[in-house]
Amino acid sequence: MSRVAFLCRIAVCVCFVLASDALRADEGSVLLRFKFAPNQTLNYVTSTESTIVTKFDEEDPIKTENSTVAVKQYKVLNVLPTGSAEFEVMLKSVKMRAKVGDNDPEEFDSNSKDEVARVDFRKIKESIGKPQAVLRFGTIGKLEEVVKIEDTDFKPHPDEFQTMLMTLPDEPAKVGTDWSERFTVRVSDQDDPKLTHEIALSRKYNVEKIEGDLVTISMRTAVLTPVRSEFIAVQLSQREMRGEIVFDNARGLIVSRDLKVVKEVINGLGAKTLFQASTTHTEKLEELGTEAKSASN
């Protein structure tokens, strides 16, 4: 066999191997999309635990512990021909606990029939079971429009609507596929509370594993806008979440989220101050509140 013929055969073999790898990659790829149905109701149990330590100059550090367990409901009011859907967002119940230093903890349970003394807790209780907003999301999970925000004393900040779902990639994904999304939030100015600044952030996603219909996706958040103010850094500290999201691609919905963040800011509360915060956030789908309830409507 001539050298040319031998090299041609090697080239053909290499092309065959590469083509086979490409086919296997295509076979392992899945198109990730949210799937919405009219009257579909999704209930999620969320749990947030945070510990904040603040230290002023030579004073002893003060530890603040907060915990919140809530049930959030998203109801699909309308599905457009494009597949986009309009959601009604509502808080069904919430339990809160806050402890500052050696003081007795303050607790609140929206299901309790006891009289609520604190004004902010009373506003939360009055909002239970009432729609907070109507939002339109596309099938890749991107917020398309804030259709309506209800005029209530307690409602999420519009920035929070961007994180209600998650943005999925345009193209089919496989293990190792990564993508990102960019969004903005507003923070307060240190000298003028009425003045706000727009800060750009990004979320980066990566497909970690695919097991049947369940897709595990890692997520990490980063601040893009240069921040030179420690006061603003404190406000952003709990937004830099990272962790894992489990997406059920057959049903087209998020099954769970498990996120956390640990941050420290020096001089964020003034000269010679220290701010340390650690937060974990979990979110799990209540199975009886999804397709089972949707089918009964």
N, C-alpha and C positions, 0 to 999 in steps of 0.2 A: 504494500500500500504506500502510495506517495505521501510525502509530508503534507502536501496541500489537502489531499483527501482525508488524512488523519485529523488535521486541524478543523476541517469542515465537520467531521463527525463529532468532534469534541464540542464545537460551537452549537450543533444541533442538540446535543445532550444537555448543554447548559441552558439553552432556550427552553427545552422541555421541562427542566427542573424549575426554572423561573415561572413558566406558565402554570405548572402544577401548584406552586406556592401561591400564585395569584388567584387561582381557582379556589384553593382552600381558604384564602383570606376572604374572597367574595362569599363563599358558603357560610363563613362564620360571622358575616356582617348582618346587622339588623337595623331596620329603619325605626327609630324611636319617635313615637308620636303620642300625644295625649288624645284620648278618645272621650268625647262628651256625648251625653244623651239627655234629652229633655226630662226634667223632673228628677234627674239623678241627684242624690244627696250624699255628700261625703262628710263624715265626721272624723276629726283628728284630735287625739289626746296629746297635748303638748306639756312638757315639763321643763322648766328652766330653773337652774340652781346657780347662784352667783355668790362669790365672796369677795368683798372689796376691803382693802386695807389702806387707810390714809394716815399720813404722818405729817405733822406740822412742826417744823423746826426741831426743838429739843423735847417736845411733848411726847408722851407715850402714844404708840400707834392705836388707831381705833379700827376695830373690825366690824363690818356691816355684812350681815348674811341675809339674803333674800331667796325665796323660793315661790314659784308660781306653777300651779297645775290647772290647765284650762281645757275645755272642750270647745273646739271651733267647728262651725258648720259652713260648708259651701254648697249652695243649691243652684243647679243649672236651671235658669229661667228660660233660656232660648238658645237654640243651636242654629247658626247661620249656614247657608249652602257651602261656604268655604270650610266648614268644620269648626270655625271659631265659636265660642260660647260666652254667654253673659251669665256671670255668677252673682248670687246674692250672698254676702258675707255676714255671718252672725256669730255672736258669742253665746254659747249655751250655758256654760257654768265656769266658775273660776274659784280657786282657793289660793290665798296668798298668806305668806308669813314673812315678817321682817324683824330683824333683831340688830340693834345698834349697841355695840360695846357690851357693858354689863346690864343694860336696861332690860326690862321684861319684853319679850317678843310681842309684836302686834299681829293679830291674825284676822283673816276675813274669809268667810265662806258664803258664796252667793246663794247657796241652798239653805242657809240657816234662816230661821224665822226670828232670830233675835234682832233687836233694834240696832241699827248701824249708826255710830256716833260720828265717825270721821266723814267729812264732806266728800272727799275723793272716793272713799269706799262706797258711799251712798250712790254716787254717780255711776259707779261700775255696776252696782246691783240693779239700778234702774234701767241699765242698758241691756241686761240679760234677756235673750229671746227676741230682741229687736234688731232688724236689719241695720247694718252699719254702712254698707256701700254696695253698689252694683258695678262690677268690673267685667271687661271683655278681654278674654285671652285667646290666642291662636293655638293651633295644634302643636306648635313647637314650644309652647309655654310662655311665650312673650306677651307682656301686657300691651294690649292694643289701644285700650281706652278706659278711662275712669268715667263710666256712664253717669254715675250719680253717687254723691256722698251725702248720707242722711245727716240732718241737722240735730245731732245728739251731743250731750255733754261729754260723752266718752266714746271716742272712735279712734281707729288707728291713724297714724300719720300717713299721708299719701306715699311717702318714701317706702313704707313697709309693704305696700301693694306689689312692688317690684319683686319681692322675695316670696310671694305667696306660692308660686309654683317654681319651676326651674326652666331655664332655656335649654332646649335640646338641639343637637347638631342638624344642619340642613341635609347632610348626606348620611347614608347608612354607616353605622359604627360597629367596630369590633373591639376586642380586648386591646388596649393600648391607644385607642383613638382619643385624642384630646381636642378641646375647643374652649372658647372663652366668650364672655359677654361683658360689656361695659355698661355701667349705670352711674347715676349721680345721687348724692344726698346733700342735704343742707344742714349746716352747723351754725351755732350762734357765735357772734363776735364777743370777745372778752370785754371790750370797753363799752360797746353799745348792744345790749340784749336784743334790740329791735332789728339790728343789722344781721344778715345771714350771709354765709359764704357757700358756694356750690363746690363740692368735692367729688372728683371722679374716682371710682373704684372699679375693680374688675373681679370677676369670678372665673376661675379656671377649673375645667372639669376633665376627668380622665376615666375611661371605662376600665375598671379593675378586673371584673369577671362577669361572665354570662352563664347562668345556670338555668336552663329551660327558659321560662318567660321572665325570670328575675334578672335584672341588670344592676350590678353594684357600681356606683359611680363615686369617685372621690371628688371633693370640692375644696378649693382654698380661695380666700378673698384677700386682695391686696389693694392698698391705697395707691392711686396713680398720681394724684396731684401732690406736688411738693408741699409738705406741711412744716412750717417754721414756727408755729405757735404751739406751745405745750398745752395750752388751754383747749385748742381744737383737737390735739392728739388724744386728750382724755375723752372727748366726745366720740371720737372714731374708734376708741380702743375695743369696744365690744362688737364692732361691725366686722372685724377681721376674722370671721369664723372659718373653721376648716373641719372636715370630717367626711362622712359617707352618706350617700343617699341610695336607697333601694327603689328601683322603678319596675313596676309590673308592666311589661310591654304588651302583653295580651289584653289586659284590661285598660291600658293607657292611663295609669295613675301612679302617684307616689305612694309607696307602702310605708316607708319610714325614713327619718332623717336622724342622724346622730352627729352633732356638731359641738365644737368646743373652741375656746380662745383663752389665752393667758397673756396679759400685757402689763407692762410697767412703764410709768411716765414720771420722770423727775421734773420737779417745779411746775407740774401741770395745774396745781391749785394755788400757785403763788410761789414766791421765793422760799427756798429751803423746805419744800414739801415733796412728799412721795405718794404716788398713787399706784396701787397694785390691784389687779382684778383678774379673777378666774371665773369663767362661766361655762356651763355645759347646757346644751339644749337638745332635747329629744322630741320627736314627733312620730306618732304611730297611728295608722289608719284603724278606725273601729270597723271591723268587717261587717257587722250587722247594719252599719249606717251607709253602706255603699250600694252595690248591685241588688242586695236583698230588698232594701227599702225602695230602690228605684223600680224594681219589678212589681212591687205591690201597689205603686201609684197608678 
